[in-house]
Amino acid sequence: MLNSHCFLCVGVLFVALVESRMLDKCMKSKPKYTMNVVLLEDKISDWSLGFVKVAVLQAIEADRQLNIAAGLNTNLTANFNGFNTTLYKRRGCGSSTCEGVEILKSLHVSEVGCAMLGPSCTFATFFMVDVEIGLTLTIPIISAGSFGLSCDYKANLTRLLPPARKISNFFVHFWNFTRHGLKMHWGRAYVYKKADQTEDCFWYMNALEAPSVQFAMSISREILRSKKELKKAIQSENRHSNVFILCGTPDDVTTIKNETTIPPEIVFILIDIYNHGYHTNMTANPSMDNVLVLTLPERQYNNTVVYNSTLNDYVAGYHDGVLLFGHVLRQRLTSELRGRATQPPATELPDVNPFRNVSFQGMGGHYVLDENGDRDVNFSVIYTSTIDKQYKTLFVFDTSINETRVEDSTPSLPWPGSQLPDDKPINPNDLKTEDIIVIVLSVSVVVVTAIALIFYRQNMKERQNQKRWSHISQDLISPLDGKELSLVSLKPVILKELQHTDGNFSEIQRIELNTLLHIDYYNLTKFYGTVKFEYGLFGVFEFCERGSLRYVLNDTISYPEKTFMDLEFKISVMYDIAKGMSYLHSSNIEVHGRLKSSNCVVDNRMVVKITDFGCNTILNPCKDLWTAPEHLRKQGISQKGDVYSFAIIAQEIILRKNPFFTQACSDIAEKLYMVQYPSQTGFFRPDLNFETAAENEAELYMLIKNCWEEDPERRPDFKKIEGSLGKIFSNLHNQANESYMDNLIRRLQMYSRNLEHLVEERTSLYKAERDRADRLNFLLLPAPVVRSLKETGSVEPELFDEVTVYFSDIVGFTTLCQYSTPMEVVDMLNDIYKNFDRILDHHDVYKVETIGDAYMVASGLPRRNGNRHTVDIAHMALDILAFVGTFQLQHLPGIPLWIRIGVHSATLSLPMPRYCLFGDTVNTASRMESTGLPLRIHVSQPTINILQRTDCKFEYEQRGETFLKGKGNEMTYWLTGVTGTEYNLPAPPTAENFQRLQQDLSEMTVSSLENRGPGTNGMEKRKTLSTRVRRRETNGSQEDGLPEYLHLAITDIPSTYL
């Protein structure tokens, strides 16, 4: 917490900001330009004003000489203002939030100046550069310090010493560095944060602890905060890591080793950036034998003057800060003199910031500033040679490109093999080699036995499969009227000759026939098996009395065009074919390959069924008018080829003419040639009469055109075709105010008597009610569940071996409700979930339930879809997250919508009739959501494993081990996208303290309502706030854990009912 005197400083600083428009006069104050130097004035800080003042004056003189050489009559001056922290209990940076208090008291009566040197303390600098607090200075601030993450990416702040972010980047890349055999890949570490640390160490270690920094997200680390915890971790046999990170000096390492016995496999990494001793005194401290030191390379200061016997990186930094400002100012003035000034003065911070991406020479050497105004350096990683006990450089890390290079490829390190040890400790409970051999041999025996048993059972199954093809006896089949029309158990069947005389099918053919035997769908003909006669082997198939669709289309007497075969009936025929093909493509058969109007048959109820499928090794595909162009050019079959064949059949149905009818050509061979080899003017397709199409036919014609596209990838699949035809049929039904069954009854009335008319009318009403009830049931419950209820009256609980469950909720939902009326809450949820439901329509998923702002979806049930359940849920989650990034609340414009998403894959149980999901999978998925972060997709390890088995290249980041209630620590991940696909995902909130998110949301909501002003939607009509939302404090305390804004009903038992 900040000291109470700091609030006085905020008021003074605000007065100074009112006059910050004096910057406009800065360039007009030629030839004198004033800088304000704001630093601590004590005897303990390396950047104390007493040390820095002489260096700044000398830099001003050096800049004057450069201006004279450039022909400029320009002088820099400095106002020196110190802040003495000895008046306060916490000295140094601990009380430095008002480091500039004295100068700020005088600036509002004198001048702001053109630039500010200092402060070095992060707390003090933050109050001058943070935009959210509203105290931003517009003049350049040049600091040798201000290391903290809270000062990153500030527009007018330039830092001449490496900030904490670059230290964090070093550790991330160094942990992954594995070249030259000196180091293995590391993934874990201890971070020791002692109580009393210097300013630089405090912020460097804070960057390694902050959960929002890449180091914390990519490396598993444990924080040690006391010597007791450090000693316990070092001596533990089950310690988390062999690598310990600390910040300090060699004396700190000596103290640790004097108090604790250090195992030989441990390595310390000491952050000691500004210690020159490693280069001036090459003889190593005896305690530094197993220590790597991260420091700056040797500095050769370009100056012989020693300021008060103190010359350090801070003094050199402020000296060179003057040179930097003079360098930028000189470039601006020189440009004006030459008449090429095209931008505002540099000190007014134009669009192209002159303090970014700049290099210059100073006392501290060559400076290179990056795009954020921070200095890039080469860090040295130093070790102690076991041969001569001298400090030597092992690695060099370049912060400008985040790359590590080896300086000493043959070092003398104290660890085995003269290489850095593994970060994972050796577990004393690990099995010995001989134990491993015994276990491997035992497992091998079990596996070999299991494999032998599997082969034996498979062989027995194959023998049974070979026998089952003769299970239809010849005695059960009797010809009718000398035709190949027969009866099996009083069922009419048709026999189709198979090109086998002995009945010895290959393994692939047996699999195909066995798959056919299990296909049972009302738009596909049923296969009953095979029967062998003396004159050949035949397949036994379901018989459809009305014959092929081609025959029905040709019979214009029995099926007249205007009365029976109207547009509605034609669409229903296409719809039957699309439903059958959609089921076929989703089954194990996957593709037809010979779809045409002659193998689409019609039963006595005018239902169209598809036949001749699934026998790809027995029935060879042929090239005909229904064959897709790509298969005319090259043999093969595909699902997109079936879509093309469907389009040709649809054209036959609409025109009721010969297949592939076109007035331009009647020769079949010529048509095949023109389809196979299209001309440069366009692709050859049958006539469809787009110009004369009625309004209700245009959408159908466009669907057919899309289905016979030349590019197979542009053709829709049968799922989309089925949906489009259903929509077209519904539109026709609404226009005519007549259902399909009513339309069928109307046509049959012309051939019936009055009594038959009454019976059929009652039948029609009954079927309409049944259909409405069926449609309602299919809307409420999955299709397999409805069919089971209709057939047996009950649904048996079912276990699904592998499904994926998705949970999400709205972060801060209670806060949004607090500032919304009941109807606004209802409209908000309605808008959100309508869009969520639209997204679900594009994926093979099932929405289970919504509870308030919680949303639960599952895939892999009730229809199993292999590994696709995880892929579909992942794509759906990315689509939902991308939508949330663009969604705007109607009653709270400008307020962001944050959601948390959790995904988990495992086994699940499905009971009915309440169609609930239960099992440990639901528990885990819910806890994945509750432990996630806003605008993040939190994914479990089993889900990642399944995604890795698929062909989809999902992108994800390792979050690390996460505690899940009832599960313990589990490795989890963030799902971030798909390689090659742009999802435009929103950036997660960047606040370091995630418990402040809800308070931030309250503050933004109140601000939005207050800006709206009085009225029905303003704060006057809202719920009165008991207290005003307090402005958040910069260094507020944070407890471990994340806020959980919603918990679904979860128990500790293995089952959870939602």
Residue pairs with C-beta under 8 A, 6 or more apart in sequence:
1 1033
1 1035
1 1036
1 1037
2 97
2 123
2 1033
2 1034
2 1035
3 88
3 90
3 95
3 97
5 88
5 95
5 98
6 97
6 98
8 98
8 101
9 97
9 98
9 100
9 101
9 104
9 127
10 127
10 135
12 101
12 104
12 105
12 108
13 100
13 104
13 127
13 128
13 135
14 135
15 104
15 108
16 104
16 107
16 108
16 112
17 135
17 136
17 137
18 108
19 107
19 108
19 112
20 112
20 137
20 138
20 139
22 111
22 112
23 112
23 114
23 138
23 139
23 347
23 348
24 348
26 33
26 113
26 114
26 139
26 345
26 347
26 348
27 332
27 345
27 347
27 348
29 114
30 74
31 72
31 73
31 74
31 75
32 75
32 77
33 74
33 75
33 76
33 77
33 114
33 329
34 76
34 77
34 78
34 79
34 111
34 113
34 114
35 76
35 77
35 78
35 79
35 113
35 114
35 115
35 116
35 117
35 322
35 325
36 78
36 79
36 81
36 103
36 107
36 112
36 113
36 115
36 116
36 117
37 49
37 52
37 53
37 56
37 78
37 79
37 80
37 81
37 116
37 117
37 118
37 318
38 81
38 83
38 99
38 100
38 103
38 116
38 117
38 118
38 119
38 124
39 45
39 47
39 48
39 49
39 52
39 81
39 82
39 83
39 99
39 117
39 118
39 119
39 120
39 318
40 47
40 48
40 49
40 82
40 83
40 84
40 85
40 92
40 93
40 96
40 99
40 119
40 120
40 121
41 48
41 49
41 50
41 82
41 83
41 84
42 48
42 84
42 85
42 86
42 91
42 92
43 50
44 91
44 92
45 92
45 93
45 120
45 199
46 274
46 310
46 312
46 313
46 314
46 315
47 118
47 120
47 144
47 145
47 314
47 315
47 317
47 318
48 82
49 80
49 81
49 82
50 308
51 307
51 308
51 310
51 312
51 314
51 315
52 307
52 314
52 315
52 318
52 319
53 80
54 305
54 307
54 308
55 307
55 315
55 316
55 318
55 319
55 363
56 78
56 80
56 117
56 318
56 319
56 322
57 78
58 303
58 305
58 319
59 318
59 319
59 320
59 321
59 322
59 323
59 326
59 363
60 75
60 76
60 77
60 78
60 322
62 323
63 76
63 322
63 323
63 326
63 330
64 74
64 75
64 76
66 326
66 330
67 73
67 74
67 75
67 326
67 330
70 330
70 334
71 337
72 330
72 333
72 334
72 337
74 329
74 330
74 333
76 322
76 325
76 326
76 329
78 117
78 322
79 103
79 113
81 100
81 102
81 103
81 106
82 102
83 96
83 98
83 99
83 100
83 101
83 102
85 91
85 92
85 94
85 95
85 96
88 94
88 95
89 95
92 121
92 199
93 120
93 121
93 122
93 123
93 124
93 199
93 202
96 119
96 121
96 123
96 124
97 121
97 123
97 124
97 127
98 124
99 118
99 119
99 121
99 124
100 116
100 118
100 119
100 124
100 128
107 113
112 137
112 139
113 139
114 139
114 140
114 325
114 329
114 347
115 139
115 140
115 141
115 142
115 325
115 347
116 128
116 137
116 139
116 140
116 141
116 142
117 142
117 143
117 318
117 321
117 322
118 141
118 142
118 143
118 144
118 145
118 318
119 125
119 128
119 143
119 145
119 146
120 143
120 144
120 145
120 146
120 199
120 314
121 145
121 146
121 199
122 145
122 146
122 147
122 148
122 150
122 151
122 199
122 203
123 1034
123 1035
125 141
125 143
125 145
125 146
125 151
125 157
126 146
126 148
126 150
126 151
126 1034
127 133
127 135
127 1034
128 135
128 136
128 137
128 141
129 136
129 137
129 141
129 151
129 154
129 155
129 156
129 157
130 136
130 150
130 154
130 1034
133 1031
133 1034
136 156
137 156
138 156
138 348
138 349
139 156
139 347
140 156
140 158
140 325
140 347
140 349
140 355
141 156
141 157
141 158
142 158
142 160
142 318
142 321
142 324
142 325
142 355
143 157
143 158
143 159
143 160
143 321
144 159
144 160
144 161
144 313
144 314
144 316
144 317
144 318
144 321
145 159
145 161
145 199
145 200
145 314
145 317
146 157
146 159
146 163
147 159
147 161
147 162
147 163
147 164
147 199
147 200
147 203
147 204
148 163
148 164
148 203
148 206
148 207
149 163
149 164
149 165
149 203
149 206
149 207
149 210
149 213
149 992
150 992
150 1034
151 157
151 159
151 163
152 163
152 165
152 372
153 372
154 373
155 349
155 353
156 349
157 373
158 321
158 324
158 355
158 369
158 373
158 374
159 373
159 374
159 375
160 317
160 318
160 320
160 321
160 324
160 364
160 367
160 375
161 200
161 274
161 313
161 314
161 317
161 375
162 273
162 296
162 374
162 375
162 376
162 377
162 379
162 399
163 203
163 374
164 203
164 204
164 206
164 207
165 207
165 213
165 374
166 374
166 376
166 377
166 399
167 204
167 207
167 208
167 271
167 273
167 294
168 207
168 208
168 213
168 214
168 215
169 214
169 399
169 402
170 294
170 379
170 397
170 399
171 189
171 208
171 215
171 219
171 245
172 214
172 215
172 218
172 219
173 397
173 402
173 403
173 404
174 186
174 381
174 395
174 397
174 404
175 185
175 186
175 187
175 189
175 218
175 219
175 423
176 185
176 186
177 183
177 395
177 404
178 184
178 185
179 406
180 406
180 409
181 419
182 394
182 406
182 409
182 411
182 419
182 420
183 419
183 420
184 419
184 420
184 422
184 423
186 219
186 243
186 423
187 219
187 220
187 423
187 424
188 219
188 220
188 221
188 240
188 241
188 243
188 423
188 424
189 219
189 220
189 221
189 222
189 241
189 243
189 244
189 245
189 423
190 221
190 222
190 224
190 230
190 233
190 239
190 240
190 241
190 243
190 244
190 245
191 205
191 208
191 209
191 221
191 222
191 223
191 224
191 245
191 246
192 224
192 230
192 244
192 245
192 246
193 205
193 209
193 223
193 224
193 225
194 225
194 226
194 227
194 246
194 248
194 252
195 225
195 226
197 205
197 247
197 248
198 247
200 247
200 273
200 274
201 247
201 248
201 271
204 247
204 271
204 273
205 245
205 246
205 247
205 271
207 213
207 215
208 215
208 216
208 221
208 245
209 216
209 223
210 216
210 992
211 217
211 992
211 994
212 990
212 991
212 992
215 221
216 960
217 957
217 958
217 959
217 960
217 974
218 957
218 958
218 960
219 960
220 240
220 241
220 960
220 961
221 241
222 233
222 240
222 241
224 230
224 233
227 256
227 259
230 244
230 256
230 260
231 259
231 260
233 239
233 240
233 244
234 244
234 260
234 261
234 262
234 263
234 266
235 260
235 261
237 425
237 427
237 428
238 425
238 427
239 425
241 423
241 424
241 425
242 265
242 266
242 267
242 421
242 422
242 423
242 424
242 425
243 266
243 267
243 269
243 423
244 266
244 267
244 268
244 269
245 268
245 269
245 271
246 252
246 253
246 268
246 269
246 270
246 271
247 270
247 271
247 272
248 270
248 271
248 272
249 270
249 272
249 275
250 270
250 272
250 285
250 287
250 288
250 291
252 270
253 268
253 270
253 285
253 287
253 288
253 291
254 285
254 287
256 262
256 268
257 287
262 290
264 290
264 414
264 415
265 415
265 421
265 422
265 425
265 426
266 290
266 421
267 290
267 291
267 292
267 415
267 420
267 421
268 290
268 291
268 292
269 291
269 292
269 293
269 294
270 291
270 292
270 293
270 294
271 294
272 278
272 293
272 294
272 295
273 294
273 295
273 296
273 379
274 295
274 296
274 312
274 313
274 314
275 295
276 298
276 299
278 293
278 295
278 380
278 382
278 391
279 297
279 298
279 299
279 391
282 390
282 391
283 389
283 390
283 391
284 384
284 385
284 389
284 390
284 391
285 384
286 389
288 384
288 391
289 384
289 386
289 414
290 414
290 415
291 383
291 384
292 381
292 382
292 383
292 394
292 420
293 380
293 381
293 382
293 383
293 391
294 379
294 380
294 381
295 379
295 380
295 382
296 313
296 377
296 379
296 380
297 377
297 378
297 379
297 380
297 393
297 396
299 313
299 316
299 364
299 365
300 365
301 311
301 316
301 363
301 364
302 361
302 362
302 363
302 365
303 311
303 319
303 363
307 315
313 364
316 362
316 363
316 364
317 364
319 362
319 363
319 364
320 360
320 362
320 363
320 364
320 367
323 360
323 361
323 362
323 363
324 355
324 358
324 360
324 362
324 367
327 358
327 360
328 346
328 347
328 354
328 355
328 358
329 346
329 347
331 346
331 354
332 341
332 345
332 346
332 347
332 354
335 341
343 350
343 351
343 352
344 350
346 354
353 373
355 369
355 373
356 369
356 370
356 371
356 372
356 373
357 369
357 370
357 371
358 369
359 366
359 367
359 368
359 369
360 366
360 367
361 367
367 375
368 375
368 376
368 400
369 375
369 376
370 376
370 400
376 398
376 399
376 400
377 399
378 396
378 397
378 398
378 399
379 396
379 397
379 399
380 393
380 395
380 396
380 407
381 393
381 394
381 395
381 396
381 397
382 391
382 392
382 393
382 394
383 391
383 392
383 394
383 411
383 413
384 390
384 391
384 392
384 414
385 391
385 392
385 411
385 412
386 412
386 413
386 414
387 412
392 408
392 411
393 407
393 408
394 406
394 407
394 408
394 411
395 404
395 405
395 406
395 407
396 404
396 405
396 407
397 403
397 404
398 404
398 405
410 418
411 418
412 418
413 419
413 420
415 421
431 439
462 507
462 510
465 510
465 514
466 505
466 510
468 529
469 503
469 505
469 510
469 513
469 529
469 530
470 503
470 530
470 531
470 532
471 529
472 488
472 528
472 529
472 530
472 531
472 540
473 531
474 531
474 532
474 533
476 488
476 489
477 486
477 487
477 488
477 493
477 495
477 531
477 540
478 486
478 487
479 485
479 486
480 486
480 487
484 494
484 495
484 538
485 492
485 493
485 494
485 543
486 492
486 493
486 494
486 495
486 540
487 493
488 528
488 540
491 542
491 543
492 543
492 545
493 528
493 540
493 541
493 542
493 543
494 540
494 541
494 542
494 543
495 531
495 538
495 539
495 540
495 541
496 538
496 539
496 541
497 536
497 537
497 538
497 539
498 530
498 536
498 537
498 538
498 539
498 615
498 618
499 618
500 537
500 618
501 536
501 537
502 537
503 530
503 532
503 537
505 513
506 617
508 617
509 617
509 618
512 589
512 614
512 615
512 616
512 617
512 618
513 527
513 530
513 615
515 587
515 588
515 589
515 614
516 527
516 589
516 613
516 614
516 615
517 527
517 528
517 529
519 526
519 527
519 587
519 589
519 614
520 526
521 580
521 583
521 584
522 607
522 609
523 576
523 577
523 579
523 580
523 583
523 607
523 608
523 609
523 610
524 580
524 583
524 584
524 609
524 610
524 611
524 613
525 541
525 542
525 544
525 601
525 609
525 610
525 611
526 541
526 542
527 539
527 540
527 541
527 542
527 614
528 540
528 541
528 542
529 539
529 540
530 537
530 538
530 539
530 540
531 537
531 538
531 540
532 538
539 615
541 611
542 609
544 601
544 602
544 603
544 604
544 609
545 603
545 604
546 552
546 601
546 602
546 603
546 604
546 606
547 601
547 602
548 597
548 598
548 599
548 600
548 601
548 602
549 573
549 597
549 598
549 600
549 601
549 602
549 608
549 649
549 653
550 596
550 597
550 598
550 600
550 652
550 659
552 559
552 602
553 559
553 597
553 652
553 653
553 656
554 656
556 656
559 565
561 656
563 747
563 750
564 747
565 656
566 743
567 696
567 697
567 732
568 729
568 732
568 733
568 736
568 740
568 743
569 606
569 743
569 744
570 653
570 654
571 700
571 725
571 728
571 729
571 732
572 729
572 740
573 608
573 653
574 646
574 649
574 650
574 653
574 725
575 722
575 725
575 726
575 729
576 607
576 608
576 609
577 600
577 608
577 610
577 646
577 649
578 646
578 718
578 721
578 722
578 725
579 722
580 608
580 609
580 610
581 592
581 595
581 610
581 642
581 646
581 718
582 717
582 718
582 719
582 721
582 722
584 590
584 591
584 592
584 610
584 613
585 591
585 639
585 642
585 717
585 718
586 863
589 613
589 614
590 639
591 616
591 637
591 638
591 639
591 641
591 642
592 610
592 612
592 613
592 637
592 642
592 645
593 613
593 616
593 621
593 637
593 641
593 642
594 612
594 613
594 619
594 621
594 622
595 610
595 626
595 642
595 645
595 646
595 649
596 624
596 625
596 626
596 645
596 648
596 649
596 659
597 626
597 649
597 652
597 653
597 659
599 610
599 611
599 612
600 608
600 609
600 610
600 611
600 649
601 608
601 609
601 610
601 611
602 608
602 609
603 609
606 744
612 619
616 637
621 627
621 631
621 635
621 636
621 637
623 631
623 632
623 672
624 672
625 648
625 659
625 660
625 668
625 671
625 672
626 644
626 645
626 648
626 649
626 659
626 660
627 641
627 644
627 645
628 638
628 640
628 641
628 644
628 645
628 712
629 644
629 675
629 676
629 678
629 683
629 710
630 636
630 638
630 641
630 712
631 637
631 638
631 641
632 672
632 675
632 676
633 676
638 712
639 717
639 718
640 712
640 713
640 715
641 712
642 718
643 707
643 715
643 716
643 717
643 718
643 721
644 707
644 708
644 712
644 715
646 707
646 718
646 721
647 704
647 705
647 707
647 708
648 659
648 660
648 686
648 708
650 704
650 707
651 660
651 661
651 686
651 687
651 688
651 704
652 658
652 659
652 661
654 688
654 700
654 704
655 661
655 687
655 688
655 689
660 671
660 686
661 686
661 687
662 671
662 685
662 686
662 687
663 687
665 671
665 674
671 684
674 684
675 683
675 684
675 685
678 684
678 710
683 710
685 708
688 701
688 704
688 705
690 698
690 701
690 705
693 701
696 731
696 732
696 735
699 724
699 728
699 731
700 725
700 728
703 716
703 721
703 724
703 725
703 728
706 714
706 715
706 716
707 715
707 716
707 721
708 715
709 715
716 724
729 740
733 739
733 740
736 743
738 746
739 768
739 771
741 764
741 767
741 768
741 771
742 764
742 768
745 760
745 761
745 764
748 760
749 757
749 760
752 760
774 786
777 786
777 789
778 786
781 789
781 912
781 913
781 915
782 846
782 861
782 862
782 863
782 915
783 862
784 862
784 863
785 795
785 862
785 912
785 913
785 915
788 794
788 795
788 796
788 912
789 795
789 912
789 913
794 912
795 911
795 912
795 913
797 909
797 910
797 911
797 912
798 861
798 862
798 909
798 910
799 907
799 908
799 909
799 910
800 860
800 861
800 864
800 907
800 908
800 909
800 910
801 907
802 860
802 867
802 869
802 905
802 906
802 907
802 946
803 858
803 859
803 860
803 861
803 869
803 905
803 906
803 907
803 908
803 921
804 858
804 859
804 860
804 869
804 870
804 872
804 873
804 903
804 904
804 905
804 943
804 946
805 856
805 857
805 858
805 873
805 903
805 904
805 905
805 908
805 917
805 921
805 922
805 925
806 845
806 855
806 856
806 857
806 858
806 859
806 873
806 876
806 877
806 901
806 902
806 903
806 925
807 854
807 855
807 856
807 901
807 902
807 903
807 925
807 926
807 928
807 929
807 1048
808 854
808 855
808 877
808 880
808 899
808 900
808 901
808 902
808 929
809 852
809 853
809 854
809 855
809 899
809 900
809 929
809 1045
809 1046
810 816
810 832
810 853
810 897
810 898
810 899
810 1045
810 1046
811 898
811 899
811 900
811 934
811 997
811 998
811 1001
811 1045
812 898
812 997
812 998
812 1001
812 1002
812 1045
813 852
813 853
813 1045
813 1046
814 1045
815 998
815 1001
815 1002
815 1005
816 825
816 828
816 889
816 892
816 895
816 1001
816 1005
817 825
818 1002
818 1023
819 892
819 1002
819 1005
819 1006
819 1009
819 1022
819 1023
820 828
820 891
820 892
821 891
821 1021
824 890
824 891
827 890
827 891
828 889
828 890
828 891
829 852
829 853
831 887
831 890
832 887
832 897
833 850
833 855
835 883
835 887
836 855
836 880
836 883
837 847
839 876
839 879
839 880
839 883
840 847
840 857
840 876
842 876
842 879
843 859
843 872
843 873
843 875
843 876
843 879
844 859
844 863
844 865
844 868
844 869
844 872
845 857
845 858
845 859
845 872
845 873
845 876
846 857
846 858
846 859
846 861
846 862
847 855
847 856
847 857
848 856
848 857
848 858
848 917
848 1058
849 856
849 1058
850 856
851 1048
851 1058
852 1046
853 1046
854 1046
854 1048
856 917
856 1048
856 1058
857 873
857 876
858 869
858 908
858 917
859 865
859 868
859 869
859 870
859 872
859 873
859 876
860 868
860 869
860 908
861 869
861 908
861 910
861 917
862 910
865 872
867 946
867 949
867 950
868 950
869 905
870 905
870 943
870 946
870 947
870 950
871 947
871 950
871 952
873 903
873 943
874 903
874 937
874 939
874 943
874 947
874 952
874 954
874 975
875 978
877 901
877 903
877 937
877 975
878 937
878 975
878 977
878 978
878 983
878 985
879 983
880 899
880 901
881 899
881 901
881 935
881 937
881 983
881 985
881 986
882 983
882 984
882 985
882 986
884 897
884 898
884 899
884 935
884 986
885 935
885 984
885 985
885 986
886 984
887 897
888 894
889 895
889 897
891 1017
892 1005
892 1008
892 1009
893 1008
894 1004
894 1008
895 1001
895 1004
895 1005
895 1008
896 986
896 1001
896 1004
898 934
898 935
898 989
898 997
898 1001
899 934
899 935
900 929
900 930
900 932
900 933
900 934
900 936
900 938
901 929
901 932
901 936
901 937
901 938
902 925
902 926
902 927
902 928
902 929
902 930
902 931
902 932
902 938
903 925
903 928
903 937
903 938
903 939
903 940
903 943
903 975
904 921
904 924
904 925
904 928
904 939
904 940
904 942
904 943
905 921
905 940
905 942
905 943
905 946
906 919
906 920
906 921
906 924
906 942
907 919
907 920
907 921
908 917
908 918
908 919
908 921
908 922
909 917
909 918
909 919
910 917
911 918
916 1057
916 1058
917 1058
918 1055
918 1056
918 1057
918 1058
919 1054
919 1055
919 1056
920 966
920 1054
922 1056
922 1058
923 966
923 1050
923 1054
923 1056
924 940
924 964
924 967
925 940
926 1048
926 1050
926 1056
927 964
927 965
927 966
927 967
927 1050
928 938
928 939
928 940
928 964
928 972
929 938
930 1044
930 1046
930 1047
931 938
931 962
931 963
931 964
931 972
931 1042
932 938
933 988
933 994
933 1042
934 988
934 989
934 994
934 997
935 985
935 986
935 987
935 988
935 989
936 974
936 988
937 974
937 975
937 976
938 959
938 962
938 972
938 973
938 974
939 956
939 972
939 973
939 974
939 975
940 970
940 972
940 973
941 970
941 971
941 972
941 973
944 956
944 973
947 954
947 956
952 978
953 978
953 979
953 980
954 975
954 977
954 978
954 979
955 975
955 976
955 977
955 978
955 979
956 973
956 974
956 975
956 976
957 973
957 974
957 976
958 971
958 973
958 974
959 972
959 973
959 974
960 971
960 972
961 969
961 970
961 971
961 972
962 969
962 970
962 971
962 972
963 969
963 970
964 970
965 1050
966 1052
976 985
977 983
977 985
989 997
989 1000
991 997
991 1000
993 1036
993 1038
994 1042
994 1043
995 1038
995 1039
995 1042
995 1043
996 1032
996 1036
997 1043
998 1043
998 1045
999 1029
999 1032
1000 1032
1002 1029
1003 1029
1003 1031
1003 1032
1006 1019
1006 1025
1006 1029
1009 1017
1009 1018
1009 1019
1009 1022
1010 1018
1010 1019
1012 1018
1012 1019
1014 1020
1015 1021
1048 1056
1048 1058
1049 1056
1049 1057
1049 1058
1050 1056
